Amino acid sequence: MKTYTLNNGVKMPAFGLGTFRVEPGESAYETVLSALKMGYRHIDTAIMYGNESDVGRAVRDSGILRSEIFVTTKLAKHYGGNEKEIRQAIDQSFERLNIGYIDLLLIHWPNQAYEMNHMVWHIFESYYEAKKVRAIGVSNFQIHHLDDLLKHAKIKPQVNQVECHPLLIQSALHKYLVKHDIQMTSYGPFAKGKVFESTTAEKLSEIGAKYHASITQVIIAWGLSKDIVMIPKSVHEDRLLENFKGQDLKLSQAEILAINQLNRGSRLYTDPDNNTIYL
Ligand SMILES: NC(=O)c1ccc[n+]([C@@H]2O[C@H](COP(=O)([O-])OP(=O)(O)OC[C@H]3O[C@@H](n4cnc5c(N)ncnc54)[C@H](OP(=O)(O)O)[C@@H]3O)[C@@H](O)[C@H]2O)c1
């Protein structure tokens, strides 16, 4: 499986399984277990998804070496900057996952009060230095959040996970991340179903037809061709397999450019500059 080397040398699988809205309990457990059996080696969860314990149980029961699986989780809130509560939330995440170390710990959403981001980041740095997490990063950080954090961080974030799909290609942010050697991960690759609609679907199907590939496979191949980590979610075995096979597809430069041109700057998830629910 293709991996990217993060700025601290850790190798991160380029493709993985998203678990947002994978119902906690047996559904999450079975989905993650079947994905791992299929060959997935990277699982993306979050405190907010409520399924960390199911993800952890599936990882433990899979029979696959822990060192071969990459698990990301995300701190949901900033607890008004209360260090004790932040540490408690992270420690509970470790307990729920129960897989020893965490591969990647992310700040789920930026705080508009920059000093809150610094504070959470310094706590993340302490977990990193204690070798409890192999990599630390952020999610939904815009360039201005990163510009500020980079001035205060002892350890540079290794990853920024952001909304990214053919309708929102995030070219400025991507360029910034490449320049600073911060790995970009795409979330919401299918744009809440919009990629299956009208002219976007037509173009993606036309490209896919040449390779007998589906729309989702074309999108996965497009992201990977740009060295972006792709973490599509599905709870259906046939779709898990379909998406997994998207890794094998190689698009031409012209096709990648044609997909870039589908960009409409359409943000379909929460706007990181106007988010107050996770603070
Ligand atoms: N950091 C953040 O703030 C943030 C925000 C959102 C998401 N995420 C992460 O990114 C992951 C991916 O994003 P997402 O789950 O929001 O959206 P997504 O992966 O773009 O799309 C998931 C949707 O597409 C469907 N789907 C999957 N494969 C398909 C296929 N081959 N054909 C047709 N439909 C297919 C799924 O339905 P079925 O399950 O029914 O197949 C589901 O409804 C999340 O699971 C989460 O881990 C992070």
PDBQT file of the ligand as one rigid body, heavy atoms in Angstrom, charges set to zero:
ROOT
HETATM    1  N1  LIG A 301     -12.035  16.261  10.122  1.00  0.00    +0.000 N 
HETATM    2  C1  LIG A 301     -13.298  16.507   9.918  1.00  0.00    +0.000 C 
HETATM    3  O1  LIG A 301     -13.858  17.528  10.358  1.00  0.00    +0.000 OA
HETATM    4  C2  LIG A 301     -14.084  15.537   9.104  1.00  0.00    +0.000 A 
HETATM    5  C3  LIG A 301     -15.356  15.894   8.609  1.00  0.00    +0.000 A 
HETATM    6  C4  LIG A 301     -16.044  14.946   7.848  1.00  0.00    +0.000 A 
HETATM    7  C5  LIG A 301     -15.477  13.704   7.599  1.00  0.00    +0.000 A 
HETATM    8  N2  LIG A 301     -14.256  13.385   8.123  1.00  0.00    +0.000 N 
HETATM    9  C6  LIG A 301     -13.600  12.073   7.871  1.00  0.00    +0.000 C 
HETATM   10  O2  LIG A 301     -13.579  11.812   6.476  1.00  0.00    +0.000 OA
HETATM   11  C7  LIG A 301     -14.276  10.602   6.199  1.00  0.00    +0.000 C 
HETATM   12  C8  LIG A 301     -14.935  10.668   4.848  1.00  0.00    +0.000 C 
HETATM   13  O3  LIG A 301     -15.892  11.705   4.793  1.00  0.00    +0.000 OA
HETATM   14  P1  LIG A 301     -17.478  11.427   4.867  1.00  0.00    +0.000 P 
HETATM   15  O4  LIG A 301     -17.743  10.137   5.562  1.00  0.00    +0.000 OA
HETATM   16  O5  LIG A 301     -18.097  12.634   5.454  1.00  0.00    +0.000 OA
HETATM   17  O6  LIG A 301     -17.909  11.376   3.379  1.00  0.00    +0.000 OA
HETATM   18  P2  LIG A 301     -17.508  10.531   2.070  1.00  0.00    +0.000 P 
HETATM   19  O7  LIG A 301     -16.485   9.512   2.381  1.00  0.00    +0.000 OA
HETATM   20  O8  LIG A 301     -17.259  11.513   0.997  1.00  0.00    +0.000 OA
HETATM   21  O9  LIG A 301     -18.865   9.874   1.663  1.00  0.00    +0.000 OA
HETATM   22  C9  LIG A 301     -19.483   8.902   2.383  1.00  0.00    +0.000 C 
HETATM   23  C10 LIG A 301     -20.840   8.660   1.693  1.00  0.00    +0.000 C 
HETATM   24  O10 LIG A 301     -20.644   8.117   0.389  1.00  0.00    +0.000 OA
HETATM   25  C11 LIG A 301     -21.257   6.831   0.312  1.00  0.00    +0.000 C 
HETATM   26  N3  LIG A 301     -20.340   5.973  -0.461  1.00  0.00    +0.000 N 
HETATM   27  C12 LIG A 301     -19.151   5.473  -0.086  1.00  0.00    +0.000 A 
HETATM   28  N4  LIG A 301     -18.595   4.725  -1.060  1.00  0.00    +0.000 NA
HETATM   29  C13 LIG A 301     -19.466   4.753  -2.086  1.00  0.00    +0.000 A 
HETATM   30  C14 LIG A 301     -19.460   4.171  -3.364  1.00  0.00    +0.000 A 
HETATM   31  N5  LIG A 301     -18.442   3.419  -3.767  1.00  0.00    +0.000 N 
HETATM   32  N6  LIG A 301     -20.535   4.416  -4.181  1.00  0.00    +0.000 NA
HETATM   33  C15 LIG A 301     -21.557   5.198  -3.782  1.00  0.00    +0.000 A 
HETATM   34  N7  LIG A 301     -21.617   5.771  -2.570  1.00  0.00    +0.000 NA
HETATM   35  C16 LIG A 301     -20.575   5.560  -1.723  1.00  0.00    +0.000 A 
HETATM   36  C17 LIG A 301     -21.453   6.383   1.734  1.00  0.00    +0.000 C 
HETATM   37  O11 LIG A 301     -22.598   5.601   1.894  1.00  0.00    +0.000 OA
HETATM   38  P3  LIG A 301     -22.566   4.117   2.558  1.00  0.00    +0.000 P 
HETATM   39  O12 LIG A 301     -21.824   4.192   3.854  1.00  0.00    +0.000 OA
HETATM   40  O13 LIG A 301     -24.014   3.828   2.716  1.00  0.00    +0.000 OA
HETATM   41  O14 LIG A 301     -21.874   3.251   1.538  1.00  0.00    +0.000 OA
HETATM   42  C18 LIG A 301     -21.647   7.718   2.468  1.00  0.00    +0.000 C 
HETATM   43  O15 LIG A 301     -22.983   8.123   2.365  1.00  0.00    +0.000 OA
HETATM   44  C19 LIG A 301     -15.257  10.507   7.371  1.00  0.00    +0.000 C 
HETATM   45  O16 LIG A 301     -15.838   9.253   7.483  1.00  0.00    +0.000 OA
HETATM   46  C20 LIG A 301     -14.385  10.927   8.521  1.00  0.00    +0.000 C 
HETATM   47  O17 LIG A 301     -13.536   9.879   8.920  1.00  0.00    +0.000 OA
HETATM   48  C21 LIG A 301     -13.549  14.301   8.844  1.00  0.00    +0.000 A 
ENDROOT
TORSDOF 0
